[in-house]
Structure formats: C-alpha cells, structure tokens
Amino acid sequence: MIPYDRYHGTGNDFAIVDATNHVPDRGAFAQAVCARLGVDGVLFLALETRYTPPRAVMTLVQPDGSTADMCGNGARCAARWVAEQTGADAVMLDTQAGTRRADVDGETVTVEMGAPEFDPGAVPVVSDDPMERDELAGYEVTAVNTGVPHAVVFVDDVDDVDIDADAPDIRHHEAFPDGANVTFASPDGEDGFRQRTFERGVEGETQSCGTGAVAIAAVAHREGRCGEQVSVRPPGGELHVDLSGGRATLRGPTEHEGEGEAEAEPVRRVDA
C-alpha cells in the first residue's frame, strides 16, 4: 500500500505521494486513485533536503495516466507539502517546465510560473504567427503557454458557456498538435476575471486551474484589459497573478484535507 496526503488549492484536488515509495506503473496508479478519490491528479514528489532551500522533483500524473509539464495549483500544494516536511518557508520545485521557486506563508503559497509564451512554436500551435483571437469552433481563441498550452476565450459571462459541449472541439482542434487546456474568462470588476477551465488530461472542467489563471492574466494584459496585478476567480476560490517584469507568479490558499493509502499495483479493468 502507498500512503498519500490529499491537498487542494482553490478546489484543485491532488493526492501527493512521496516518490521514495515504489509505484511500478504511475499511470495506472494515478488513474485508479483519481477515479476513487475524485482528485485532479497525483503528484509524485522526490524530496532533496540537502539543498537550501529544499528541492523537490515534481511529477504530475493526470486522471488519464498522462503527465503534465506544469500545474500551478499542484505546485502550490507540492510546496506546502515540502514546507511541512522540512519546516522551510521557501521551496524549489523541479518541474518539466523548469525550476520554480515557491514561498510558503502558512496556508498561502506563491509560486513562480515563468514567462507566458505566445510564440506559436512554444505553445505549440500550427501557425506561422501567434494565435490571437483566431476563430476556432465558434469562439475567438488566443493561445498561450503558461507551463502547458492554453486556449483562452473571453466571453461576456462564463456561466453562459456549456463547457462540456463546447470546449472539447477546441481542446482537440488540429491547430493544437499537443492539444490544449481550454480556459474561458469574463470580466469581474477592475483588473479581475472569472474563470472556467476544461483541462487536458482531466478531460473535464476542474474547480480551479492555476496555469489557466495565469493564461487569462497574460492574455488580458497583452490586450490592455488589465494591469500587472490580476485577480482571477475560478469556481473554487480566488487566485492572484503578478505579471511584473514579464514573469508571472501565482498566489492563493492551499488546504491539507487528510491522508490515506492506495494499492501500489491497482488491478486493471479489462472491458468485455
């Protein structure tokens, strides 16, 4: 049996596993754990305490068994876990999108998210030019990579979007060779936006998406809709994005929900 800790960041739920525990098939393990617990992914963390600040290699395996290069809320939860293991208030996370520093102040965690990328090769999109308000599947879509690719759509009211019906055609559009997360946003006061995101790998809407919040802020700032300090409100809570200096940070609350155990080698179901 493999022990795990369960955390969430504004409703984005994760099971965290110490990577010293041997899991033979991380994809199958994550599929089973996500299905049983209803979480948005499993974070495997390899803690390295010999460094100051302490470091951890972070690998996120999603409900479909795939890995994601970066996850903003996952990184915030991972940093909180490392801080609780070590007593540190700063953590370095080695992700597939690069090394990110996180600062932990009680339940509030701020994580570096890097510079948003609009270049078509960096997103990636099949285009010679950045995708900016291109017509895709009935929506005006802007593409940006904030650790993972996002298709950002501004609408009058996110509550009016049938996200399960409309997002998949954008998520799987041929313009995105690696697929994309689909993030809808609508204005919510000065320098504020509401958010709904259909996540690649989860293949459904999540209560929060940190890379999506940064994507909204980056596109809105690029279009002159807001300044460098942006509040983003997904269904699960409130996140704050700082775009100062061209590199983003993401700040918000985290919560430790409990612990549990899961089978290291779950039984694979075979369809008849």
C-alpha positions as CSV (number, residue, x, y, z in Angstrom):
1,M,0.0,0.0,0.0
2,I,1.2,3.5,-0.9
3,P,0.5,6.3,1.6
4,Y,-0.6,9.7,0.2
5,D,-1.6,13.1,1.5
6,R,-4.5,14.9,0.0
7,Y,-4.3,18.7,-0.6
8,H,-6.3,21.2,-2.6
9,G,-5.6,24.7,-3.9
10,T,-8.9,26.6,-4.5
11,G,-10.7,23.3,-5.2
12,N,-8.0,21.8,-7.4
13,D,-7.5,18.4,-5.7
14,F,-4.4,16.3,-5.6
15,A,-3.0,13.2,-3.9
16,I,0.6,13.7,-3.0
17,V,2.9,10.7,-2.9
18,D,6.5,10.6,-1.6
19,A,8.5,9.3,-4.5
20,T,10.6,7.1,-2.3
21,N,7.6,4.8,-2.4
22,H,7.9,2.5,-5.4
23,V,5.0,2.6,-7.7
24,P,5.5,0.2,-10.7
25,D,3.1,1.9,-13.0
26,R,2.4,5.6,-12.1
27,G,-0.1,6.0,-14.9
28,A,-2.3,3.1,-13.8
29,F,-1.9,4.2,-10.1
30,A,-3.0,7.7,-10.9
31,Q,-5.9,6.5,-12.9
32,A,-7.1,4.3,-10.1
33,V,-6.5,7.0,-7.3
34,C,-8.2,9.8,-9.3
35,A,-11.2,7.6,-10.1
36,R,-11.6,6.5,-6.5
37,L,-11.0,9.9,-4.8
38,G,-12.2,12.2,-7.5
39,V,-9.0,14.1,-7.4
40,D,-7.5,16.0,-10.4
41,G,-4.1,14.3,-10.4
42,V,-1.4,12.5,-8.4
43,L,1.8,14.5,-7.5
44,F,4.9,12.4,-7.1
45,L,7.5,14.4,-5.1
46,A,11.2,13.4,-4.8
47,L,12.4,15.5,-1.9
48,E,16.0,16.6,-1.7
49,T,16.7,18.1,1.7
50,R,20.5,18.6,1.2
51,Y,19.8,21.9,-0.6
52,T,18.9,25.3,0.9
53,P,16.0,26.0,0.1
54,P,15.0,22.3,0.0
55,R,14.2,21.0,-3.5
56,A,11.7,18.5,-4.8
57,V,11.3,16.9,-8.3
58,M,7.6,17.2,-9.1
59,T,5.8,14.9,-11.5
60,L,2.1,15.3,-12.0
61,V,0.2,12.3,-13.4
62,Q,-3.3,13.1,-14.5
63,P,-6.5,11.1,-14.4
64,D,-6.0,9.7,-17.9
65,G,-2.5,8.5,-16.9
66,S,-0.6,11.2,-18.9
67,T,1.9,13.6,-17.3
68,A,1.7,17.4,-17.4
69,D,4.7,19.6,-17.6
70,M,3.4,22.1,-15.1
71,C,0.5,22.7,-12.8
72,G,0.2,26.0,-10.9
73,N,-2.1,24.8,-8.1
74,G,-0.4,21.5,-8.0
75,A,3.0,23.3,-7.5
76,R,1.5,25.3,-4.7
77,C,0.2,22.2,-3.0
78,A,3.6,20.5,-3.5
79,A,5.4,23.4,-2.0
80,R,3.1,23.3,1.1
81,W,3.8,19.6,1.5
82,V,7.6,20.1,1.2
83,A,7.4,23.0,3.7
84,E,5.6,20.8,6.2
85,Q,8.1,18.1,5.8
86,T,11.1,20.4,6.2
87,G,10.0,23.4,8.2
88,A,11.2,25.7,5.3
89,D,9.3,28.7,4.1
90,A,10.8,28.6,0.6
91,V,11.0,25.6,-1.7
92,M,12.5,24.9,-5.1
93,L,10.4,22.7,-7.4
94,D,11.9,21.0,-10.4
95,T,9.2,20.6,-13.0
96,Q,9.2,19.5,-16.6
97,A,8.6,23.2,-17.4
98,G,11.7,24.3,-15.4
99,T,12.7,25.0,-11.8
100,R,10.2,27.2,-9.9
101,R,10.6,28.8,-6.5
102,A,7.7,28.8,-4.1
103,D,7.2,30.9,-0.9
104,V,5.0,29.4,1.8
105,D,3.3,31.6,4.4
106,G,1.0,29.3,6.4
107,E,-1.8,28.2,4.0
108,T,-0.9,30.8,1.4
109,V,1.6,29.8,-1.3
110,T,3.1,31.9,-4.0
111,V,4.8,30.1,-6.9
112,E,6.9,31.3,-9.9
113,M,5.2,30.4,-13.2
114,G,7.8,31.7,-15.7
115,A,7.2,33.9,-18.6
116,P,4.0,33.3,-20.6
117,E,4.8,32.3,-24.2
118,F,2.8,33.4,-27.2
119,D,5.2,32.2,-29.9
120,P,3.5,29.5,-32.0
121,G,6.4,27.1,-31.6
122,A,6.3,27.4,-27.8
123,V,2.6,26.9,-27.3
124,P,2.6,24.9,-29.7
125,V,0.1,25.9,-32.4
126,V,0.2,25.1,-36.1
127,S,0.8,28.6,-37.4
128,D,3.5,31.0,-38.5
129,D,2.1,33.7,-36.3
130,P,0.8,33.9,-32.7
131,M,-2.8,32.8,-32.4
132,E,-4.6,35.9,-31.3
133,R,-8.4,35.8,-31.4
134,D,-8.5,33.3,-34.2
135,E,-11.9,31.8,-34.9
136,L,-12.0,28.2,-33.7
137,A,-15.1,26.1,-33.1
138,G,-17.3,29.2,-32.9
139,Y,-15.1,31.2,-30.4
140,E,-12.3,33.8,-30.7
141,V,-9.3,31.9,-29.3
142,T,-5.9,33.2,-28.1
143,A,-3.1,30.6,-27.5
144,V,-0.5,30.9,-24.8
145,N,1.8,28.6,-22.9
146,T,2.0,29.1,-19.2
147,G,3.8,25.9,-18.5
148,V,1.2,24.0,-20.5
149,P,-0.8,25.1,-23.6
150,H,-3.9,27.1,-23.1
151,A,-6.6,28.3,-25.5
152,V,-8.1,31.4,-23.8
153,V,-11.6,32.6,-24.7
154,F,-13.1,35.8,-23.4
155,V,-16.9,35.8,-23.1
156,D,-19.5,38.1,-21.5
157,D,-20.3,35.6,-18.7
158,V,-18.6,32.3,-18.1
159,D,-21.8,30.9,-16.6
160,D,-23.4,31.0,-20.0
161,V,-20.9,28.6,-21.5
162,D,-21.8,25.0,-22.0
163,I,-18.2,24.0,-21.3
164,D,-18.6,20.2,-21.6
165,A,-20.2,20.7,-25.0
166,D,-18.1,23.5,-26.4
167,A,-14.6,23.0,-25.0
168,P,-13.7,19.6,-26.5
169,D,-13.7,20.9,-30.1
170,I,-11.2,23.5,-29.1
171,R,-9.2,21.2,-26.9
172,H,-8.7,18.7,-29.7
173,H,-8.5,21.2,-32.6
174,E,-6.0,20.4,-35.3
175,A,-4.4,23.8,-34.6
176,F,-3.0,22.4,-31.3
177,P,-0.8,19.4,-32.1
178,D,-0.4,18.6,-28.4
179,G,-3.9,19.5,-27.5
180,A,-4.7,22.4,-25.2
181,N,-6.5,23.3,-22.0
182,V,-9.5,25.5,-22.7
183,T,-10.0,28.5,-20.4
184,F,-13.0,30.7,-20.5
185,A,-12.9,34.1,-18.8
186,S,-15.3,37.0,-18.2
187,P,-14.7,40.4,-16.6
188,D,-15.3,40.7,-12.9
189,G,-14.6,44.2,-11.7
190,E,-11.4,46.2,-12.2
191,D,-8.4,44.0,-13.1
192,G,-10.5,40.9,-12.2
193,F,-11.8,38.0,-14.1
194,R,-13.9,34.9,-13.5
195,Q,-12.6,31.6,-14.9
196,R,-13.7,28.2,-16.0
197,T,-11.3,25.7,-17.4
198,F,-11.6,22.4,-19.3
199,E,-8.4,20.6,-18.5
200,R,-6.4,18.4,-20.9
201,G,-5.7,15.1,-19.2
202,V,-8.6,15.5,-16.8
203,E,-10.9,15.8,-19.8
204,G,-13.4,17.8,-18.0
205,E,-13.9,21.0,-16.0
206,T,-12.0,21.5,-12.8
207,Q,-12.8,23.8,-9.9
208,S,-9.6,25.7,-10.4
209,C,-6.6,25.8,-12.8
210,G,-3.5,27.8,-11.8
211,T,-1.9,27.8,-15.3
212,G,-5.3,28.8,-16.6
213,A,-5.5,31.8,-14.2
214,V,-2.0,32.9,-15.4
215,A,-3.1,32.4,-19.0
216,I,-6.1,34.7,-18.5
217,A,-4.0,37.4,-16.9
218,A,-1.3,37.1,-19.6
219,V,-3.8,37.4,-22.5
220,A,-5.8,40.2,-20.7
221,H,-2.6,42.2,-20.1
222,R,-1.5,41.7,-23.6
223,E,-4.8,43.1,-24.9
224,G,-4.7,46.0,-22.5
225,R,-7.6,44.8,-20.4
226,C,-5.7,44.9,-17.1
227,G,-2.5,45.9,-15.3
228,E,0.2,43.7,-13.9
229,Q,-1.8,42.7,-10.8
230,V,-4.7,40.5,-11.7
231,S,-7.4,38.7,-9.6
232,V,-8.8,35.5,-11.1
233,R,-11.8,33.7,-9.6
234,P,-12.4,30.1,-10.7
235,P,-15.3,28.3,-9.1
236,G,-13.1,27.0,-6.2
237,G,-11.8,30.3,-4.9
238,E,-9.6,33.3,-5.7
239,L,-6.1,33.4,-7.2
240,H,-3.8,36.4,-7.6
241,V,-1.4,36.7,-10.6
242,D,1.5,39.1,-10.7
243,L,3.0,39.8,-14.1
244,S,5.7,42.2,-13.0
245,G,8.9,42.1,-15.0
246,G,7.4,39.8,-17.7
247,R,7.4,36.7,-15.4
248,A,4.3,35.5,-13.6
249,T,3.7,34.4,-10.1
250,L,0.6,32.7,-8.8
251,R,-0.6,33.2,-5.2
252,G,-3.5,31.6,-3.4
253,P,-4.6,29.4,-0.5
254,T,-3.9,25.7,0.0
255,E,-5.6,23.1,2.3
256,H,-4.4,19.8,3.7
257,E,-7.5,17.6,3.6
258,G,-6.2,14.3,5.1
259,E,-4.2,11.1,4.4
260,G,-4.9,7.7,3.0
261,E,-3.4,4.6,1.3
262,A,-3.8,3.2,-2.1
263,E,-2.7,-0.1,-3.8
264,A,0.7,0.2,-5.4
265,E,-0.4,-2.0,-8.3
266,P,-4.1,-1.5,-8.9
267,V,-6.0,-4.2,-10.9
268,R,-6.5,-3.0,-14.5
269,R,-10.1,-3.4,-15.7
270,V,-10.5,-5.2,-19.0
271,D,-13.6,-4.2,-20.9
272,A,-15.6,-7.2,-22.2
